[in-house]
């Protein structure tokens, strides 16, 4: 049986097909059957930053992370703190 995912989830890499700098979310603060709340810090060394700005398409990549994590979360029983 998959391990329960308890929020906040700060070790996100195992839920994604990415690792290292391509893990774009910092924390999942809450999730349920039809939603997921997460935080992402965009600092000056963010991998998708271009000339000091985050391109609009980077938002799509961050959102794709959210859907990948939501898929992983649905496969595991969940509990929210």
N, C-alpha and C positions, 0 to 999 in steps of 0.2 A: 504494500500500500504506500502511495506517495506520502512524504512528510507534510504535515500541516504547514501552511504559510501563514505566519502571524505578523501582522503589521505593527510597527513599521518594518519593512523589509529593506535592508541596506546592502545586502549581499545579492546583487541583481544578476551578475554575470551567469550563474548557472541556469537562469531562466531564459537566456538569450542565445542565439547562434553566433554571438560576437564575444570578444574579450578585449582586455586592455583599454586603449583610448576609444575604442568604438562602443563601449558601454556608455551610452549617452544619458541615462537616467541615474539619479543619485539615490532616490528613496521612493518606495511605494508606501504611501501613507495610509491608504485605505482601498479596498476593492470589494466588489460584490458581484452578483450574477450578471449585472448589465452596466457596470462602471468600474473605472480604475482611476485613482488619484495618485499622481506621482510628482516628484520634483526633479528638476534638472538645473544644474548650475552651469552657466556659460561664462567662464573666466577668459582671461586674455590668452590662454594657451589651449583653448577648446579646439579640438581637431577639425571642426567644420567652420571655424571662424575665418573669414576672408577680409583682409584689409580693415580689421577692427569691427566688422559687421557679421551678423549671422544671416546667411542667405535664406530667403523664403523656403527654398527647397529643403533646407536643413530641418525645418519644422516637420516636413513629411517624414524624414528619417526618424526623428524623435517620436513622432506619432506611430510609426511602424514598430518601434521598440515597445510601445505601449500595447499594441495588439499582440505582439509575440508573447509578452509577459502575461497578458490576460489569458491567452491560450494555455500557457503553462499553469496559471493559477486555476483555471477551470478543471484541469486534470487532477489537481490536488484538493483534498478536503480543506476548507478554510475556516479560520477563526479570526475575528478582529478584536483587538484589544481596545 
